[in-house]
Amino acid sequence: MASLRRWWSGLLALLVILPALGHLGYALAFPEPEEIETPRVVQTLNPKVGIHTRLTDEGSTERIARTYRMVRQMGAAWVVEYLPWPYVQGAGPDQFDWRHADRLVERAVMEGLRVIIRIDSVPAWARPPGTTFKQLDPEHYADFANFAAAFAHRYRGRVSHLIIWNEPNLAYEWGQRPVDPVAYTNLLAASYTAVKRVNPDMRVVAAGLAPTTEPPGSPWGLDDLLYLRRMYQAGAARYFDALAIHSYGLTAPPDAPPDPAKITFSRALLTRQVMEEFGDGGKPALITEGGWNDSPRWVYGVRPAQRIAYTLRAYQLAAEWPWLEAMCLWTFRTPKPTRTYHDHFAFVTPDFIPTPLYLEVQRAMRGFTPPPDAP
Amino acid sequence: MENELSHSPAPLPAAAPPGSPPTAVSRRGVPRPRLPLVPLLALLVVAGAILALPAPPPAPAPVQDVQPPHQWREGVLRVGVDGAYPPFALLENGQFRGHDVELARRLAGHLGWQLELVNIPFDGLYDALRVSRIDVIISALPYQEELEGTVIYSRPYFQAGEVLIAPRGGALRSARALRDQRIGVELGSLGDQTVRRLEAQGARLQRQAFDSIPAAVAALHRGELDGVVVDRVAALAAVRADPALTILDPPLSDVPYVIAMPYDAPAFARTIDEWLETIERDGTLARLTADYLG
C-alpha cells in the first residue's frame, strides 16, 4: 500500500513538473516580444515642420529607428525619404524586395511621422546598356508606373505622398540627356493613373525641380520656372495632387524678395505664382528640399548663426503660407561624413550628435529642450 | 628618389671565371663538373635537414612607391591647395599667399624641387590626389580617420580645434574643470556645439550665444564673460589683436591639420614627416604660424 502511495505521488509530481518544464522550454524557444510598441505622437508647435532624411544607404535598423526618433523629438511631423526603384525591383520586373522600404515606413510610422516617399532611378533591366541609372526611356514608363502602383498599394494608409522622380529639369537627373518637360509629364501621367487605380488616397506629387536659371539649350538643365510652365502646357495639371518644391536659400535670407534671375528661398513664391498662372492654385505644394549651409569653405555657405536664424524663419513662413502643406528641409543626417560642404547641411552628425541647429529648432518647435534620454 | 626599396635582381649566370674547378667528361662524353665528394655529401645532409623543416612564410613583396610619371622624376612638387581659405591660402591677382602656401614653398625647397601650386576647391582635393593631378594636399586639411588606408597623412602641423580664450592673468587659468563660468560662443558654431557637449556632460556653465565671434569677444572685453570658446584660428587672431587675451590649455577639441599624400608613397610620407618634425623642433613651424595666424 505504501509503495502504491509512493507510486501515485511520483506520478503526480511528474504531471506537475513535466508541463512546467514544457512551458519553460516553449518560452525559451519562442520568447514573447518584450514590449508591444504603440505609435508615438509628434509634439510640435508647428505641424508643417519636416525634414528630409537620408536613409538610402543606411543598413542598420537601429540607426533607422534612432533617426526617426530624433526627428520626432526635434518637433518635426513630416519626413521625406528616397526609395530607389532598383532597391525593390533590381532583380527583375517580376521580383519585389520590400525589406528596406518596410523598415523605413514601419519605423517612421511608429514615431508618428507623416511619410513622403520619393521614387526614381532605373534598374539595369529597364534601361539600355551603358546608360546612367537616371535614364528612363518611354518604353519603360509603364514598368515604372507599375512599381509606383505596387508601392501605393503596399503602403496604403501609411505613406500619404509619393513623389515621382527628382529634379527632372537637370540633365544629370534625366540620364545625362537634354531635359524634356513633355516626356516627364508623360511619365507623371502614367504613374498617376496607375497609382490612383489601386490607391486613390495616395497623393501623387510632381517632382521638385532644381532651382536654377539655366536658359533653354543649356547642357546642364532648364530654368525651373520655365520647365514648370512647359509641364503645364503639356497637360501635367491633371496628373498630380501636389507640387514638390526645392527651396534653397544659398546666401540670401528667407525674406529676400523673389527674383526670377536669382536662387533664393523665396523662389518658392514664384513657383507658386506659376501654379496660379495655370489655374492650379487650389492644389497644395510641399517644400521637400531646401535650407541653408554653414560650411566655412563653400562659397554659398552662411555663418552658423545665420543658418539657425534663417531656418527658424523659414519654418515660420511655412506656417504663414496657407498653400504650403509641409516644409521638409535638407537634410537630417548622412550615414557617413562626405568630407564636403554637404556635411554642413546636416542637422545631426553621422554619429547622431545634435548640432546647435537641431537643438534650436527643437526648442522653437517644442517650446523646451527635452533631456537627452527622453523617449 | 626612385623606389621605396632598392632591390638587386638575382645575378645572371656568368661564364666560368679563371680558376674554376676543372671539368670532367661523363660516359656520354658530356663535360661535367668535377666536385669534391665530401663537401657534396655535407651539402646534401644540410639540404635534407632544411627540407625537413617547415617552410618559412613567403617573404613579403618589396614595397615600392608607384609614382606618377610627372612626380619627382622631373623634380616638381604639385601641391593641391584651395586658394579661397585665408589665412591658410588665398589666391589673389594670380598670386598665392598664406600659411599653407609658405609651408609648401619650404617643403619644395627642402626637397630641392620646383613648386607647382594647383588651385582646387576644397571638395575636389581628394579626387585630384586620387587621379594624380597633384602629388600632395596642403590646404588646411583636417585629419579624417575613415580615410586611413586610402591616403597617407603626415603628422599634424597645426591644431585647429576649439580653445578657450580669456583675459590674461584673470581668474580663469585653465580650460579644465570649468564650472559656473560665463562662456561666450558664436551661435551654431563648433564652439557652441563643444560647450553644449560640456553642459550635457555635467559642466555647469552659463553659455551665452552671440551672432558672431567678434560680438562674443567684445562681450569678453566688457567683462560680461569669463571666456569665449572659438576655433584656434579665430583665437590666435583675437589674441594677436589684443595681447590682454590668452589661449588657455587644454584644447577643447582635436582638429589637426595634416598633409595628405598618395597611399602608395610611404617613403615620401616618411620624408615629409621627418621634415615636419625638424621644423617643429627648430621653431620654424611656430614662427610660420605666428607670421600668418598670430
Interface residues (C-beta under 8 A of the other chain):
Chain A: D294 P296 R297 W298 V299 R303 P304 A305 Q306 R307 I308 K336 P337 R339 T340 Y341 I353 T355 P356 L357 L359 E360 P372
Chain B: D82 A84 Y85 F122 D123 Y126 Q144 E146 L147 E186 L187 G188 S189 D192 Q193 R196 R197 A200 A209 F210 D211 S212
